Amino acid sequence: MKTKKHENHTYIIESEDMERKNEMLLQYIKEKVNQLLQIMGTKPLRDEELNDESLIAIDPIGIIAESFEQVLDHLKESNRQLQLARDYLQAVFDTAGVGISIIDRDLKIIKCNEKQKELLVNGVSQIEGRHCYEVYCGIDSPPLICPAIETLEMERAVFLKEVTKKGKVFQIVTSPLRDRSGSISGVIEVSMDITEKKRALEAMCQSEKLAAVGQLAAGIAHELNNPLGNILGYAKLLLMEQDTTEFQKNRLEVIIEQAKRGSSIIKGLLEFSHQKMPVFERISLNACIELALRSLSDEIRSNNIEILTGLGTVPYVMADPKQMEQVIYNILLNAIQALEGKGGIVEIKSEALNGSVEVTIKDNGPGIPKEHLSRIFEPFFTTKPVGKGTGLGLSICAEILKKHSSNICVESEVGKGTKFSFRIMGGVTGNV
Amino acid sequence: MADKSGINLDVINLDIRGQICPACLLISLKEINKHKGLLRDGEANLIVKTDHRDATRTIPDAAIAMGYAVFVEKKKGYYEITVGRKDEDQKA
């Protein structure tokens, strides 16, 4: 501070000036102490509580500064724990075996885990912030039936037992997401892929159905064969009688025809139920194809079918020749029947493929609708008119091929036709 | 200052009855700062006895912000504010 001792009045002025400045400084410190106290959650100090002496004695700024240090330490520790909890949660979120999405009230995706992206998102890079119906359902506006909307409106969890999306089967659970006040701020959607589980369950049902059919068939088929044989025999005898009228002959022919049909159903059932183990021999599939075509020559002719054969040079295979002929026969018969007597082309090919032989049978019939494709190998499933098919042909094929460690493949397009194919492992030297 | 504090095993007593708030907050904070090691480690609890009602709000608010657990109990004619380590199993 500047002092000018040689001039008395100036000294007094300067001393008053210093006192005023000190007061200002004390006032400033009091204000700051009160400000800090307010931050610490208390009321401002009254003048009598914080006079100049107590300001020094209590050292409020020192106390508060040290307390702030603890507040900061506490905040740092809280942050660290929060980060840790977030990391754990994120790890669980990302590695969960189910798809998880968090959706807000406007149906916009806030967060979505990797599994959910894998299950439901195809080629969309930016997911967060977009509407769930747009990303998951591929539509521009919310659907009429939506578990997320139902959860938001009804404020309860919604469970969808089975939903088919993007070729997969899902179970979906939506649960309300509540904020601290308890009101609903969004929805947590969990999707479980049950495609494989469902397939396994269906396969199990199929096996059970097959076993039941087997038992039933074995029980009654044989018993029915004898009376049917008698009906057929006596009807034929009556037909040979001299005095049978034309009207009676017509009726007898119907009896014979129906009895034969009954026999063929029983034959199918017996074949299906006997589940004979194949007798493996070194055979030529081309020979089986030729035999099957010969057996079907009447049907081919009467239905006006053009057969295109493309039998390649294929290796011998180890298979049961009768069963292979039956598989080819059944598929060919199916193709012929699919053309409904309107004529058409059936193409049968055999070719060598990586040491195995692939047989393909293709028709240009009406094709199989998508909803029937998964059922055509079920026993008794048929789309043919009543009396035209038993629904056993293709299930017999599937069973036989299963025993040959193979399976039957089908591709079909409505209006264009159907293609069946199967492969039998080669492994026997020498070509046909 | 009516600072009658003293360490009694794991309890640090601070009797500020008769003090007017907010000075009692400053005194309590000073005591918390002084024993922060023991309090943080859970080796001691600070028990503040005050007859000022406002202190039952200001002291807990400040102590909670500093990361302590606080428990207020009404006694005959005064309040007892216990400040200690934040622990799920520990009440104070």
Interface residues (C-beta under 8 A of the other chain):
Chain A: L37 M40 G41 T42 K43 P44 L45 E49 I58 P60 I63 I64 E66 S67 Q70 V71 D73 H74 E77 S78
Chain B: I20 C21 P22 A23 L25 L26 I27 L29 K30 I32 N33 K36 D54 R57 T58 D61 A62 A65 M66 G67
